[in-house]
């Protein structure tokens, strides 16, 4: 794994963990605040309802207070019950009256209960609501929570009641408020809180995703910038390496030409002179009758003449080989006549070696190229033809050089057996020549494409032309 990728992951992962922790913390805190808000709303609502119920009962007490003064009058009690039966508030707000033994004296919403003793009445959970109310009345009144049937829905609901004693008559006067409305309000608060939590989470997830994307884009931009900078440095280094190679080739070719070649030529001259002097001496010693055979190399002194002649032949072959190597290192045609003639001479030399039939063609109007470009294309030609000669077993090779308006292209195609390009590119022990060709082109900002299959191999190179 690359160092930049490791650094990128080491920044993304902690940031993701931190954002996830922040999101979970905010969510938990929001839930906690929502519960606190719900509890506060519930307590506040119940406190306000308790105060409201207490006020209602006090109002009812005041409405019958003039009648309660006559404690012995049954008529006054009947009038008081009539007054209380008419007192209503809200949809399910009413007053009820019981005596202290649990007998219902008034119930405007459930008249069927009037006159019945409800002391032993049980709610669905086994509690006795009337006993709870009477116990609170005996203590002087207060708030009582119990279950009772709601008149509007005929369903048992939780109720908040408030009772006070009517002491002269031995009554329990009370009213109540069903709490299902409170539950609906609290559920609405819970739903709103959950919606707010979800909205907050969505926003935080969006912020986290955007932050990660921005960090990723920043890392990608930095990576691209670093890659461009690295590629530029590599191209410059490749150019320097190629330039150094060419300089070394020129130096070696010059040393061969000016040094070894001159020594070989001088040695050949001395040996030829020695051979000529030896033949002349032998002719002089033999006399006129034998001059003709000796001049033709008759075995007057074969132990000297024969080895000397063979040595001259070997020396002449070595001289030709050194000149060939010097020419291969730096062809003079490339400097004197340009790229096209140099490649044409190269193809002619390859053809003369008899490896395969090779044809060279050129199209377009030739133009002067910078030395670096012409050298790169010539070396690619050399490498491609050498590979075709050594590895392809090809019968035909086509070399085409095309001059376009603003670019130049070179194509070397053979009909050999081809090779596995992917395997060559991934094997560090082979394909050095192919990598050298690619590096030469990349160093000059050019393009190199290699296609190889069972039908043969083709090397294509393109360069934007520049003024030489």
MILOGU-565578 format. One record per atom (N, C-alpha, C): residue in one letter; x, y, z. Coordinates in steps of 0.02 Angstrom, whole numbers, plus 50000, padded with zeros to 5 digits. Layout:
N
AXYZ...
//
This chain:
468
X500424994050000X500005000050000X500445006350000X500275011149958X500685017149952X500625021350015X501155025250028X501165029350088X500605034550087X500495037650028X499955042650024X499275039550039X499165033450015X498535030050029X498465028550103X499015026450134X498995025150206X498825031450244X499155036950227X499015043350261X498295045350250X498045044450189X497355046250173X496875042050216X496995035550220X496555031350260X496605033050334X497205034650357X497295036450427X496955043050444X496815047150395X496445053350407X495695052350399X495485048250350X494775047050339X494475042950395X494805037450414X494525032950465X494425036450532X494935039950561X494805043550624X494255048850617X494235052250560X493725057350551X493035054050549X492975048350515X492325044850513X492125042550582X492605039850620X492455037750689X492245043650731X492595049250724X492425055150764X491735057750746X491585058050680X490925060350660X490375055650684X490515049050680X490025044150705X489905045050779X490445046150817X490375047250889X489985053550904X490115058850865X489745065150875X489005064050860X488865060350806X488165059150788X487805055150843X488135049850868X487825045850922X487735050050985X488235054151002X488175058351062X487605063351055X487575066550997X487025071350986X486345067950988X486315061850959X485685058250960X485475056451031X485945053851071X485785052151140X485595058251181X485965063751170X485795069851206X485115072551185X484965071951120X484315074251096X483745070151125X483845063451128X483345059151159X483255060851233X483815062051266X483775063851337X483405070451347X483565075251305X483215081751310X482475080951293X482325076751243X481625075651225X481235072451283X481555067651317X481225064551374X481125069651430X481645073651442X481575078851493X481015083751476X480985085551411X480445090051389X479765086751398X479725080251382X479085076751390X478875076551463X479365074851507X479205074651578X479005081451604X479355086651580X479185093451602X478495095451578X478345093851514X477675095451488X477145091651525X477285085251540X476795081251576X476665083951646X477215085451681X477125087951750X476785094751749X476985098951702X476675105651698X475935105051680X475785100651633X475095099651611X474665097051669X474935092051706X474555089251761X474465094351816X474995098351829X474925103451881X474395108551862X474395110551799X473885115351778X473185112351780X473135105851764X472475102651766X472235101551838X472715099951882X472535099251952X472275105951980X472615111351962X472385117951985X471705119551954X471615117551892X470975118751859X470415114851893X470535108351909X470025104251942X469875107052011X470375109152047X470265111952114X469835118252108X469975122252057X469575128352047X468855126652030X468755121551990X468075119551971X467675117152033X468005113152075X467665110652134X467505116452182X467985121052189X467855126852232X467265130852205X467225131552140X466665135152109X466015131652123X466025124952118X465415121052132X465225121752205X465725121752249X465585122552321X465265129352333X465525134452301X465245141152312X464545141752284X464395137952231X463725138452202X463185135352246X463375130552289X462865127552332X462955129652405X463445134052417X463585136052486X462975139052521X462565143152489X461975145752524X461485140352544X461465134952506X460995129552522X461265124952576X461935124552581X462225119952630X462115122452702X461955128752710X461855131452777X461265128152811X460765125952770X460185122552799X460305115052794X460645112452842X460885105652838X460315100552843X459735102452874X459215097452886X458695097252831X458745101452782X458225101952731X458375097452673X457955092352660X458035087952603X457905091652538X457475096752544X457345100752484X457955104652463X458335107252511X458945110852495X459465106152462X459495099952485X459955095152454X459765093652382X459095093152372X458865091752304X459025097652258X458935103652284X459095109552244X459845109752229X460255107952279X460985107952268X461185102852215X460885096852218X461045091752167X460835094152098X460265097552093X460045100152029X460535105252001X460775109552046X461255114652024X461905111352000X462135106552039X462765103152020X462685099151956X462115096351943X462005092451881X462035096851820X461845103251827X461865107751770X462555110651757X463005109951805X463675112751797X464095107951753X464325110351696X464745106451650X465295110951621X465825107851600X466365111551566X466715106651518X466865108951460X467195104751410X466745099151386X467045094551350X466665089051320X466475083751371X466925082451417X466805077251466X466885079851537X466775086351548X466845089251614X466175089551651X466115086251707X465495086051746X465695085051819X465175085651864X465275084551936X464875078351957X465115075152009X464765069352037X464745070152113X464225066752142X464115067152214X463995060152241X464345058452295X464255052152331X464185053652405X463835049052440X463865049652512X464465045752536X464605045852601X465215043052626X465195035452630X464625032452612X464575025152611X464655022352540X464755026752491X464865024452423X464245024452380X463685027452405X463075027752365X463115033752319X462975032852255X462985038152206X462355042252212X462435048752224X461865053252231X461745057252168X462255058152127X462175061952065X462735060152016X462515058851953X463015057651900X462675059651834X462765065851812X462395068351753X462535064451689X463115061351681X463285057851619X463105050351623X463045047651683X462865040651691X462295040151743X461705042351724X461145042451772X460955035551798X461145030251761X460975023551784X461345021751848X461855025451866X462225024051927X461905027351988X461465032151979X461165035752034X460775030852078X460885031352144X460545027052192X460895020452205X461435018952166X461795012652176X462395013652222X462545008352259X463135008452301X463715005552261X464235009652253X464805007852211X465435006652252X465325005252316X465905004252360X466354998552335X466054993252311X466444987352289X466574987352213X466454992852179X466574993152107X467324992552092X467494988152045X468194986952026X468314989451954X468904992151944X469104993951875X469444987951842X469624988351778X469934982551744X470574980151776X470874984151818X471514982151849X471434979951922X470784979351945X470654976752012X470644981952067X470714988252051X470694993452103X469974995752114X469854998952172X469185001552189X469205009152185X468985012152129X469035019452122X468625023252173X468025020852192X467605024552240X467935024652308X468235019052328X468575018852392X469155023852394X469535024452338X470085029252334X469815036352343X469255037852310X468965044652313X468725046252383X468395041352417X468135042452484X468705043252534X469235039352524X469815040052569X470115047052564X470165049752503X470425056552495X469945061652525X469295060352521X468805065052549X468855065152625X468955059252655X469015059052728X469635062752751X470145063252708X470755066952726X470675074452714X470085076652692X469965083752679X469965085452606X470015080452563X470005081652491X470695081552460X470705080652394X471335080652359X471295077352290X471855076552260X471915073652193X471925066052198X471555062752154X471545055552151X471585053452077X471995048252063X472055045651995X471745038651993X471305037651946X470945031351942X470695030251871X470425024251859X470155022551794X469395022851797X469105025951744X468375026551741X468155026651668X467535024751657X467275024551588X467155031651563X467435033051504X467365039751474X466695040151437X466275045051454X465605045251423X465615046051347X466075049951321X466065051351249X466285045351208X466705041051236X466965035251198X466745028551227X466435028751288X466225022551322X466815017751332X467425020451335X468025016551347X468325018451414X468585013351450X468905014751514X469545018651501X469625024351535X470205028551525X470475030751593X471105032651594X471415035151655X471155042151668X470975043451731X470655049751748X470995052951808X471045059451805X471305063451859X470715066851894X470595064851957X470015067551993X470215071852052X469755076252071X469855080352130X469195080252170X469235078852235X468635078352277X468725082652339X468145084852365X468125088452429X467485086352466X467525086552531X466925084652569X466425090552574X465785088852573X465255093552592X465045091352662X465395093852711X465355091052779X464655091252809X464295096652803X463625096652836X463165091152811X463225089452749X462765084352721X463095077452716X463745076952731X464085070552726X464165068252653X464315073152612X464385071652540X465135071652519X465235068552463X465875069052426X465725072352359X465975078452351X465875082152288X466535081952249X466475079952186X467095079552147X466985080352072X467535080952038X467525081151965X468185077951940X468245077251876X468845074051850X468995075851778X469595074051757X469835075451689X470165069151662X469925066951605X470225060951574X470905062551544X471375058151558X472075059451539X472265056851471X471795053751435X471985051451368X472145057251322X471845062951335X472025068951296X472755070851309X472945069951373X473645071351389X474105066451352X473905060151351X474305055151316X474365056851242X473815059151212X473855061151142X474345066951133X474305071751179X474755077451174X475485075251183X475585070751231X476275068251243X476525064151184X476085060051153X476285056251094X476455060951037X476075066451032X476235071350980X476925074550993X477065075751058X477725078551075X478265073451059X478145067151075X478645061851060X478765061350985X478205061550947X478275060950874X478665066850846X478525072850873X478885078750850X479625078250869X479755075750929X480445074950951X480825069950906X480485064250890X480805059350846X480925062250777X480445066250752X480545069450687X481135074250689X481185078050744X481755082550750X482415078750754X482405073050791X483015068950796X483215066250727X482715063750690X482865061150623X483125066650578X482825072450582X483055078050540X483765080050559X483905080150624X484575081750647X485085076550624X484885070150629X485325064750606X485465065350532X484935066650493X485025067350421X485505072950405X485415078550439X485865084250427X486585082550447X486655079150503X487335077450525X487645072250479X487235067350456X487505062550408X487705066050344X487285070850323X487455074550262X488105078450271X488175081650330X488795085350344X489395080550345X489295074650377X489835069750380X490035067350310X489525065850270X489665063350202X490015068750161X489755074850166X490065080350128X490785081450151X490895081050218X491575081950244X492045076550218X491795070250220X492215064750195X492345065450121X491825067450083X491915068350011X492415073949997X492345079550034X492815085150024X493525083050042X493585079350097X494255076950115X494525072150063X494075067750037X494285063149985X494495066849922X494095072049903X494275075949844X494935079649855X495015082349916X495645085749930X496235080949926X496135074949955X496665069849950X496785067749879X496235067049840X496315065149770X496685070549731X496495076949744X496835082449710X497575082649729X497705081649793X498405081549815X498775075649784X498435069949780X498745064049750X498895065249677X498405068149642X498495069649570X499065074549561X499075079749605X499615084649600X500285081349612X500315077149664X500945073649678X501145069049621X500635065549592X500785061149536X501045064949476X500725070849463X500965074849407X501675077149419X501805079349481X502475081649497X502975075949492X502765070049518X503215064149514X503325062049442X502765062249402X502835060349332X503295065149295X503225071749312X503665076649279X504395075349298X504505073749362X505185072249383X505455065949350X505015060949344X505225054749312X505385055949238X504955059949205X505085061449135X505745065249127X505855070049172X506485073649169X507075068949180X506995064449230X507525059749244X507635055049184X507075052849153X507145048549094X507505052149038X507325058549029X507665062448977X508405063048992X508575064149056X509275064749074X509635058149062X509295052549080X509605046049070X509725044748996X509195046048955X509265044948883X509795049448854X509795055748877X510295060548852X511005058148872X511055055648933X511715053148955X511915047048914X511425042748900X511575036848859X511825038948790X511465043648760X511665045848693X512345049248694X512465053248746X513125056348751X513665051048758X513525045848798X514015040548806X514105036648741X513555035448705X513615032148640X514055036248592X513925042748590X514325047148546X515055046948566X515175047148632X515865047048656X516205040448637X515845034948649X516145028448633X516255027748558X515755029948518X515835029648446X516425033848422X516505039648452X517065043948433X517725040848453X517735037948514X518355034648536X518525028748491X518015024948470X518135019348425X518415021848358X518095027248333X518295029748267X518985033048270X519075037148320X519705040948324X520265036948356X520105031748393X520615027948429X520735021148398X520285016448413X520395009448392X520415008848316X519955012248282X519935011648209X520595014148179X520845019748205X521475022348178X522055017648192X522045014648252X522575009748268X522525003748222X521915001448210X521834995648166X522044997248095X521855003248071X522045005248003X522795005847997X523115008848048X523845009448048X524175002648049X523904998148091X524184991348094X524104987748027X523534988647995X523424985547930X523914988247878X524034994747881X524504997847834X525204995047843X525434994447906X526104991747918X526154984547896X525624980647910X525634973647891X525634972847815X525234976847781X525224976547708X525894978547679X526204983647711X526874985747688X527374980147699X527334976947757X527794971347771X527684965647721X527044964247706X526894958947658X527174960547590X527094966747569X527344968847503X528094968447501X528444970747554X529174970447556X529414963247555X529064958947591X529254951947592X529174948747524X528644950247490X528534947447423X529064950147374X529214956547381X529734959347336X530414956147348X530584954847412X531214951647428X531234944547400X530694941047407X530664934247381X530724934247305X530414939047273X530464939547200X531184940947179X531534945347217X532224947047200X532684941047209X532564937047262X532974931247274X532844925647223X532264925047200X532094919547154X532354920847084X532444926947065X532684928446997X532104929446950X532274931346887X531744932946839X531324926946822X531614920846821X531214915046800X530694913446852X530824914746915X530354912946968X529964918946994X530074924646964X529734930646989X528984930146982X528794927446924X528064927146911X527714922646960X527964916446974X527614912247023X527604915347092X528154918447114X528164921347181X527684927147186X527654931147135X527194936847135X526484934547142X526364928347114X525684925747119X525584922047185X526064922347231X525974919247296X526164912047297X526624909647252X526854902747253X527214901547318X527224895447342X527494894047409X528244894747413X528504900747399X529224901847410X529364901747484X528954905547525X529014905547599X528304904847628X527964899247618X527254898647640X527184899447715X527684897647754X527614898247827X527594905547848X527764910247804X527734917447821X527154920747783X527114919547719X526614922847678X525914920847698X525784914347710X525104912047727X524844915047791X525174914347847X524914917347910X524854924847905X525314928047870X525264935347863X524644937347825X524474933747773X523874935347735X523244934147776X523234928547813X522644927247855X522574932447911X523144934447937X523114939647989X522824946147962X523024947847899X522734953847869X521984953247858X521764947247839X521044946247830X520674947147897X520944944147951X520634944948017X520624952248039X521194955648026X521224962748044X520724966848005X520634965347942X520144968947901X519434967547926X519284961247947X518624959547974X518504963248040X519034963648082X518964967248146X518834974648134X519174977348083X519074984348067X518354985648044X518104981148003X517404981847981X516914981248039X517054976648086X516604975648143X516614981648189X517194984548200X517234990448243X516874996248210X516934996948144X516575002248109X515815001148114X515614994648110X514904993248115X514644995048185X515034993248236X514824994948304X514805002448314X515295005948289X515305013248294X514705016348259X514545013548200X513975016048163X513325014748201X513285008748234X512685007248273X512605011648334X513175013348364X513135017648423X512895024648404X513115027148351X512895033848330X512965034248254X512435032748216X512475033048143X512605040048119X513085040748076X513245047348049X512675049948005X512305045347973X511745047547931X511215051347971X511125049448034X510625052748076X510795060048086X511435061448094X511655068448103X511695072148036X511875068547983X512005071947919X511385072647876X510965067347873X510405067447827X509715066947860X509675065247925X509045065247959X508785058147973X508165057948000X507885051748025X507725046747969X507385049047918X507165044547864X507735040647833X508265043947807X508825040247778X509165035647828X509205037647891X509535033447941X509145026947950X508475027447956X508065021347964X508095017147900X508125020347842X508165016647780X508805012547776X509365015647796X510005011947798X509975006247848X509645007547906X509575002347957X509184996347929X508634997747895X508234992247867X508624988547813X509024992247774X509434988947722X509944984147754X510264986347808X510744982047842X510404975847870X509814976647899X509454970847925X509254966147870X509044968847813X508844964647756X509444960647731X510034963847730X510624960447705X510834954647750X510634954947814X510794949447859X510364943347845X509834944147805X509434938447782X508964935647834X508784939347886X508334936747937X507614936347912X507394941447877X506714941747849X506684947047796X506134947147760X506024952247709X505774958547744X506084964147732X505904970347766X505814975847714X505294979647724X505154985247679X505064991547719X505354996947693X505315003447727X504965008347680X504505012147708X504145017247669X504065023447712X504015029047678X503915035347713X503395039447676X502995043047713X502465047147684X502485054047716X502225058847681X502215065647707X502835069447688X502835075847705X503395080147690X503895080047748X504515077447735X505005077147789X505165084047817X505275084247881X505445090547914X506025089147962X506385094447977X506945093848024X506685092848094X506955087948128X506745086348196X507295087848245X507115089448307X507635090048359X508015083548365X508635084048383X509065078148387X508785073048437X508475075348492X508205070648541X507635066548512X507205069648470X506645066048441X506875061148388X507305063348344X507545058848291X507945053048321X508335054448373X508705049048406X508235044048438X507705046448473X507235041948506X506885037348456X506645040248399X506315036148349X506795031248316X507415033248306X507895028648276X508045022948324X508125024348388X508265019048437X507665014348443X507055017048438X506465012648440X506465008048380X506665010748322X506725006448262X507235000948272X507805002848300X508324997848313X508074992348360X507764994448415X507534989648465X506984985048437X506514988048400X505964984048373X506214979048321X506674981148278X506944976548228X507374971148260X507734972948313X508134967848348X507684962748381X507144965048413X506674960348443X506354955848391X506164958748334X505874954648280X506364949448255X506994951348251X507514946648227X507634941048276X507644942648341X507834937648391X507254933448416X506644936148417X506104932748453X505484931148411X505374934648355X504724933948323X504674928248272X505244926248244X505244921348188X504804923948131X504834930348118X504414933348067X504714932247998X504284932547947X504494932047878X504494938847844X504064943247868X504004949847837X503954955147891X504274960747878X504244966447924X504124972747882X503664976947907X503514983247872X503674988947920X504084993647895X504254999647933X503995005647896X503595009847930X503295015647898X503405021747941X503665026947909X503775033447942X503325038547908X502895041847948X502405046447920X502505053347952X502585058347909X502635065347932X501945068547925X501645070247982X501015073947981X501165081347988X500625085147992X500725092447993X501085094648057X500845091948113X501145094048176X501395088148218X501455082448187X501695076648224X502005071648176X502365067048204X502695061848164X502545055148196X502435050048154X502275043448180X502725038248148X502865033048187X503285027548164X502935021048180X502925016448131X502605010048141X503065004448117X503184999448160X503574993548142X503124987448155X502944983948103X502474978348108X502774972048077X502734966448114X502974960048087X502404954948089X502504949348055X502004944048053X502244937948092X502614939148146X502884933648186X502384930748235X502634927148284X502214923448330X501934927648387X502184933648397X501924937948450X502134935648519X501874939048570X502054937348639X501514940048685X501544937948748X501054940148799X501294946848827X500994952248804X501214958948823X501134960148898X500584957848927X500474958948998X500994955449041X501164949349022X501674945649060X502354949049054X502514951548995X503164954948986X503194961249028X502634964949031X502624971249068X502674970149143X502424964549169X502434963349240X503064959549263X503444956949215X504054953149231X504654957849231X504934958949289X505494963649294X506144960949262X506164954449250X506764951449222X506784951549147X506244953549115X506214953749042X505864960149020X505864961348955X505524967148929X505884973748941X506554973348952X506934979448965X506914983948904X506984980948845X506974984948784X506314988548774X505764985148789X505104988348783X505034994048832X505274993148893X505234998548942X505675004448921X506265002948891X506695008348868X506345012348813X506015008948767X505655012448714X505105016948744X504725014148792X504185018048822X504465024048861X505005023048897X505295028548935X505555034048889X505835032048832X506075037148784X505495041548761X504935038248743X504365042148718X504045046348773X503965043448833X503675047348887X504115053148906X504755052348903X505205057848919X505145063648871X504925062248809X504835067548759X504105069648753X503675066948796X502965068648792X502615065148736X502895059848710X502585056148655X502175050348679X501945046148631X501525040448647X501815034248613X501815028748649X502045022348622X501505017148634X501305013648581X500815008248586X501115001948557X501004996448593X501254989948570X500664985148567X500564982048509X500034977048500X500364970548479X500174965148513X500474958648497X499964953048507X499914948648457X499484942748461X499784937348416X499384932348400X499634926848359X499794928948288X499504934648266X499624936948197X500244941348191X500574942848247X501174946948243X501184952448295X501674956848288X501774962248336X501844968848297X501544974048326X501604980748296X501784985748350X502294989748335X502514995148380X502355001748346X501965005948381X501775012448353X502015017948401X502315023048372X502575028648411X502355035148378X502145039948421X501935046548398X502305051848437X502495057048402X502815062848434X502545069248402X502405074148443X502235080748417X502875083948392X502855086248331X503465089148301X503605095948330X504225097448336X504445103948361X504995106448316X505105112948320X505615115948278X506305113648301X506715111148254X507375108548271X507845114248289
//
